[in-house]
Structure formats: structure tokens, C-alpha cells
Amino acid sequence: MRTLYAKLSFAMIAIIAIVGAGFVVIYQAATTLYYEELTQRLNAPIAMYVTGEQALMRPDGAVDQAALKELAHRAMIINPAIEVYLLDANGRILGHALPPESVLLNQVSVQPVQRLIEGNVEMPFKGADPRNPARDKIFSAAEVRSDDGVLLGYLYVVLGGQKYDELVTTLQGSYARDLGVWAILALTMLAAGIGVVAFGLLTRRLRKLTLTVQQFGDGNFESALPDAEPGRGNDEIDQLDTTFRAMAVRISDQLDRLRETDRLRRELVTNVSHDLRTPLASMQGYLETLLIKNGSLSDVERERCLSIARKNTQRLGELVDDLFELSKLDSASVTPVFESFSLAELLQDTAQEFELHAREKNIDIEIAAPADATQVYADIGLIQRVLENLIRNAIQFTSADGHIRITVDKLPERVAVSVSDDGCGIPESEIGRIFDRFYHRQAANNRRSGAAGLGLAIVKRILDLHGSRITVTSEVDRGTRFEFDLPGKQLAA
């Protein structure tokens, strides 16, 4: 009784049993009423016929007992179930043909008798039974009048007398009655069986869904989501199954993202540890050298140690800044503040920041941007960060005497920006990984760059916030081109 199927089946069997029992009771009661009505309508004139045979009372009101007994015996021979009584005008029993000790009443109410004679009744209509005061019986009645029309009394005929009661008791275990009971019992059991099978079919999908939920709860995600059955309806169970599938898919996706996040976290810890260890170890080595050999070092050596320590400190600071910025971008705590500004002016200002660095490697930075058609709608601070990272990346991987070209092209509703160089390029097998965190490209001298590998990851995340996609084209030893676009000024309205 712990399953819904068992509870529904038990409830259905109980309901069918109650309905079956009620049907038996109602059927027997209805059958009895039908028989009584049929008997009373069929025998309604019997009292009148008996009265018309001969006079039962003399003009002085005395009862002709002989005539009464003769008529009563004759009627009871024809129909043993009837009992004949002669009443006076007030309902007192004047005579009958029954054993005196079997008649328990001396008087019956004349009101039912009068109503039946008047015909103002709905059959079956019952009156008192002189031989069984506890039960009312159907009856027939007629007036007994004198020759001059004076009411002398009533002839009262009980249509279902004691013989009828004895016969009913005898037939309690009859074949016909038992056959009817067994037929009703068989129909009840058949209905219960059909109901149990129907409930089994109706709850089959629910049991299957329950098993799926249990498997999903146990972590068996693959087998917990079988393919949806074709031809499904749209009832409550189907809606529940659809809702669960959608929820399970979302949970599975979230778990996959959590696993990926956990993998990235472990990778982050590994890469951060590696990238922090190198400058820290270098700083520690040179600072210990200064502490131990400070007195024996020349001014040039001392300045060199301090310069290298300072350079590693700057690398640490840049790495921490990049990590902090990327974590803010990933946590959705950064919301772009969109505004309209000139992209050409921002490019000029950003390029000037790298002028000294580019001059050290004799790299030429060219900007091709029409000043009158470069209005964009974006976050100026975040876009400046994108340009800084792309230009820094281009300088890093461009050899001495190289060339970097930054172009701005006006599109119908957007402004396209590209940053290209003629550096070492990126192998085709690595292009899909360059936006991964802590991915390190090889510089032109085939040595790993000193960058932390977060710059391009930051670029992609910022452009994602702007709904823009960055693309890369590259050829080894011929250069690389990064391109993205931003909404124009007209989209801000």
C-alpha cells in the first residue's frame, strides 16, 4: 500500500464493492416496490368483487359470519397470499376467516382505506397488517353499504399476508436469487479487474518517470534521460515529464559548467603558481644577492640587480591586475556603460601609449581610420583595454623592423576594427586555443613570451559583453590579423 498504484487500486476496489453492495440493496428494494405496485394494481378490484358476491352485513349491522368465511375461503383458495377482513365504519375488525389468535390488532386506521377507495394515492400504497403490527402491507378495500346506500363498513384485503412472508423467507436461498447474487459478484470482480489493469496502464508512465527521477537523483544522468516516447499526449504526466526533462537538461548543463569551472580553477591555480613562481624566484635571487654581496658589488651590478627585481615586480603587478580584471568580467560584476565616442581618437591615444615600446624594436604602427565616420556606441574604458591588449600582443610577437597596421572600416550599421602585424604568426592548430586563459604563444625567437596568457582572454570577454565576435586569421612567419566590430552611433537611439 505504499505505491500510488496500490492505493488507487485499493480505493477503486473499495468503491466498486460499495457501489455493488448499494446496487444489490437498491435493486432488491426497487424490485420489491415494483412487485408490490404490480400486485396492488392487479388486485385493486378484488375487495369490490368479493363485496359484490353477496351481502356480508345485515341491515341491522350484524355480520354474516358464514357468508364472510365462505367468501374469504374462496378468495384465499384462488390467491393464498391474501387475507380478508371486515371492518366497521371506524376501522374496528368485525370478522375474518383466520385463526383468532393470529390476529393481533382489533382495529386499523380507516384513513388509508378511504384514500385508496377515493383513488388519491400513488401505488404501492400500504396500510396496517392486523397479523403483523410492525409492518405495513399493500391492500385492497371496498365500501360495504346497505340496500339504501348507508355505509356499514369496509372490506379490507391484505394482498401480501403471512403466507407471502413465509414464502419469501423460504426463497431466501433459492437458485434464482443465488444466481443473481453471483452474477452481480462476478460483474463486480470483472469491473475491479478491468480497473486494476486500467490503473496499471495509466500509472505506468508515472512509475517510469519515478524511476527516471530516482536514477537522476543517484547521479546516473545518462540513463536517467532516455529519448522521449513518440506520439505522447499532453496530459499532466506528459507535462511533468517534459518539465523534468527540461530541468534535468539544465541541471546537467550546470554540472558540466561546474566541472569545467573546477577544471579551469585547478588550471588557474597551476598556471598562477607557475607564473608567480618565476618572477618571485628571480626577485628573491637578486634581492638575496644584494643582501649577501652588497659590499662587494659595483654600482653597475647593484643597479642591474635592482632593475631586474623591479622588472619582475612589474610583471607580478600586471599579472595580479589581469587576474583581478578577468575575475570581475567572469563574475558578471562588470556592467558596460555605453556611450557614443570617436573610435579614431581612442585609437590615436592608445597607440601613443606604446610608441616608446614600439620604437625600441623599431616597429612602425600605422592607423588607417577616417575621423568623420568612426563614431561607436560602447564602453570607452573597456574598448580601450581591448585595443591595448591587441596592440601589446602585436608588438610582443612582431620582430624588429616590423609593421603593425590598425584599420577602421565603416559598415552599414557597425564599425569594423582590425589589428594586423607581420610577425611570427600562429599555427592553424593553435588558433582555436589562443583565447584560453594562460595559453602562451611562442615568440619570434621560439621562446615563450613573458606574458601571463590572459590578455586575449580579457579581450574576448569584453567583446562578449558588447555582443561582438572577434575573429583571427594568421599565417606562420607572415603575420596575424584580429578583427571585431562595434555598433555605430545610429544604433544608440
Number of C-alpha atoms within 10 A of each C-alpha: 9 6 9 13 19 14 12 17 21 15 12 18 19 13 13 18 17 13 13 17 15 12 13 16 12 12 12 12 12 12 12 13 15 14 13 21 17 14 17 22 16 10 18 20 13 21 23 20 11 21 20 12 10 12 17 27 21 13 14 8 14 11 18 14 16 11 15 24 18 12 20 21 18 13 19 15 11 10 12 16 18 22 25 27 22 27 24 21 14 14 19 18 21 18 20 21 18 15 7 10 7 11 15 12 14 12 15 19 12 20 12 18 24 15 13 21 17 9 10 10 12 9 17 18 20 21 20 21 24 22 18 15 13 8 11 15 19 23 31 25 27 24 21 24 19 17 10 7 8 10 14 20 24 28 27 26 27 25 25 21 21 18 13 14 12 11 11 12 11 10 13 11 11 11 10 11 12 13 12 12 13 12 12 16 16 12 14 19 16 12 16 20 15 12 17 19 13 13 17 17 12 13 16 13 14 18 15 12 20 13 13 21 20 13 16 17 11 10 11 13 17 10 11 19 17 10 8 11 7 6 6 8 10 10 9 9 15 16 12 14 20 14 12 16 20 12 12 17 14 12 13 15 12 12 12 12 12 12 12 12 13 12 12 15 12 12 14 16 12 13 18 16 11 13 19 17 13 15 21 16 13 17 20 14 14 18 18 13 14 18 10 11 12 14 9 10 14 11 10 9 13 18 13 13 21 16 13 16 21 14 15 20 16 13 20 19 12 14 20 15 12 18 19 11 14 20 14 13 17 12 8 9 9 15 11 15 11 15 13 17 17 16 25 21 14 15 20 13 12 16 20 12 13 15 14 12 14 25 13 10 15 15 20 17 21 15 16 14 19 13 12 8 17 23 22 26 24 23 18 19 12 20 20 16 16 20 20 19 18 20 23 18 16 28 24 18 23 24 19 16 13 19 20 22 17 21 17 23 15 16 13 7 14 19 21 18 21 20 22 23 27 23 25 22 24 22 13 12 7 11 14 10 14 18 19 16 20 21 17 17 20 14 18 17 10 9 9 11 15 15 18 22 21 21 26 19 19 25 21 19 18 22 19 13 17 20 11 15 14 14 13 16 14 20 15 13 14 12 21 22 20 17 17 17 23 24 21 22 20 12 12 12 5
